[in-house]
Structure formats: structure tokens, C-alpha cells
């Protein structure tokens, strides 16, 4: 039984995210317990940690920091103890050094780089980057195992105006093309983030979540 | 490559689909959740629920519909209808909606759009604009299901809500809605070219060519339709394949 905690810090509905994790576990015969929690102590008991997030960078950061002890618990469980960690959308962006949306705000500092506006070369392209896009892996990653990727592959659902640009090229795991390269996944070792929403991405999303639940970095 | 989106819309009243969906294999064609599942399985890119429940007491039924849909369909869900307060948005998002569409309240109170985008993020705030062509090249906002004219220029309004933080515009050609004659392309293009955010074209779809026109000629990045899918005139997969064959990049079409 793998115990996964989805951190609830007041950023949107986590009920459907939890259901997607339960469905992915069920469909792939993974024994998993999915818990939505805002208690730092639950991170200690968890084997895996998920940080979702929708909205603005600063609001999300403030929401997370407002929970007494959460920052320290995250640092301890993810960075010191090395538990598998998945950040989704703004939950991924929060791993950056800082975000520049509205104003410069420090992030968790786990991935060197800034969260900056996406700037498609084609000015006719709409912002937010909203809808279904294919993704291109930059190398091998366990979370993408067995998923058909590339131009003819499965699609991921994106909705964002900013993205995390890692300073170190090796931290970039996958990209999407939207008038230029947009970060789709970033991370290293036991931490990974998706700019798209796996919980809204049907087949690709459920396969990625199942891979996360089996991941032993 | 980002694909264009095809979005079926369901009108829901008192927790039931208003115009029954004509799918052969549904146990209960009036259950919005069953319809949503069918559209999900058929490859719809997003779903839209329009709540037309009239009475306050019955509005709670919608939350249960959204909750059950979000538990079973892992795709984006937009909900609109009667959204007037920040609390309405919060309740819909907590029930499981990914985006909330604001219609009349955006016209009567622009500050509401700004407050909503600041509170919940632009990504979940859709402004629904109902417009008619009142004279050639002149487009005006109408409210109350197209009955009440406002004198507000639709293009100016679209630009304004964009600057206030709307993340998307759901544009309905009110002079075409329910006619099956296709979108008002001049209107759709005027709005889509004037704003930097995505525009969903809606209202008047009767043939698959109309869907193509909305994107190719109207410059929308998504098209929404109700009747042609509910009545089984066309299937989602059939529509997407048709659009793809017409040169529009679509998701999930087998080559």
C-alpha cells in the first residue's frame, strides 16, 4: 500500500484530483491510499507527496506558507528524506527559485530558474496557452514510461500564461511547442513537476499518475 | 502542437438535461452525468454545463451533478448560469468545475470580473458574451437570453474584460443561436482578432462545415455546440475527423 498525500492549501478543488489518483491506482492494480490533507504531520507518514495548484504564483505561495510547519515539513520529507514528489501546474512552478507574475516572489528554490511569461514567437497565438498539446521528452523519465509521446502521441491539457524555465538544461524533462518551447515537465532525482494537468489529461494523465504511484527514484 | 477544441454543451435544469441527449447506449439520457461520460468517452475536448435552473432552492442540485461528473470525467469542465457573486464561483470550483462562465454579471458589473480573476486566477474565469449584429459590422451585447439590448459594443466589451483578467471568452452569436445557420463569422472574427485570450465560438451550428468556419474564418480556437450532438445528428469523433480533414489540428483523430 503506497500512501500518497495531496497537499490541500486552499488552491482549488482537490476532490477530482484525488479521484484521478484513485482511478489511476485502480486501473493499474496499484494498492494506493490517497489522502487530501493540510496537516504537515501527514507528510511524515506519506510515501509520496503531491502539490497541486491553480491561480497566481504569489497567492499559491502565500497559501502554502500560511500553513504552520508546511514549508519545513516539505523541505524535510522531499529534500532531506527524498520522498517522490509531484508538483502540478502552479504546484510545479512553486519549486522554482522565484516567480515574476505580478511581482517577484520567491519560490521553494528546489529547481534553479524563474517562472516567466510564455512568449510565443507567433503573436497571433493566444495567452493563456489553453487546451490539448503534445509533449516531447528531453530524455528518459520514469513518469513517461510506456506513454506514446511526440507529435503523433497522446495529448496533455495545459492552461497557463507562465512557465518555469530551468537554469540547468538537465532539469528540463519535457517540452511542448507553442510558438517556441514551453516547459511541460521539469525536475531531478525524486522531484518532478508537470505544467499540464495530469488529472485532466485523460489517458496520458492517468498513465503518468500510475507511473508516479510506482516510481522509486 | 496545440489542438483546436470541440466542446459539447449541456443545458441543465433542476439537475436534469433539458433537451434529452440522443445516445443509444445511455441508461438515463436525462442525467447530465451520464451524458458527460458519453461525451468524455467520445473524445470531447472539454465539457460545458449551462445551469438554467430558475429557482434558488434547486440550484444545489447542480453541485451534485458537477461533483459526480468531476469524479468520473478526467477532462476540463466549464459551468455557467446565474454566476453573480464570488461565492457562486467558489462553490462551483469546490464542487469540481475547472472554469466558471460569467454572463450578465460581467455586463452589469465589470469590477466583478476583475475581482473574480484576482481571487481565483484568470485560468478559470470565462466571460460569456451574447452579441448580435445590429448593423453591418456593428456588434452589440444582449442579455437575458438575447432579449435585452444593452447598447454596449461587443468588441470594446471583449477587450475590456480581457484587460480585467478574463482568461477566455465564450462568444455566442445570438442572432444565429438555434437557427442551425452557423456562427456569425464577422462577429466571431472581430472579437477573436481584437483580444489576446482564447475565444470559443458558439451559437448556430447546424453542419460540420460551421465548426470548421468558426476556427478557420472566425479565428476562434474552440467551438461549442449543443443540438447537433444531443440529437445525434453528428458524433463527436465524426465532427473532429471532419475538422481535421479540413486542415484544422484536432486531438484524438485516428489518421
Interface residues (C-beta under 8 A of the other chain):
Chain A: X12 X13 X15 X16 X19 X20 X23 X54 X55 X56 X59 X125 X126 X127 X128 X129 X130 X131 X132 X133 X134 X151 X152 X155 X157 X158 X159 X160 X161 X176 X177 X178 X197 X199 X200 X201 X202 X205 X206
Chain B: X1 X2 X3 X4 X5 X40 X45 X67 X70 X71 X72 X74 X75 X76 X93 X94 X95 X96 X97 X98 X118 X120 X121 X122 X123 X124 X167 X168 X196 X197 X198 X199 X221 X222 X251 X252 X255
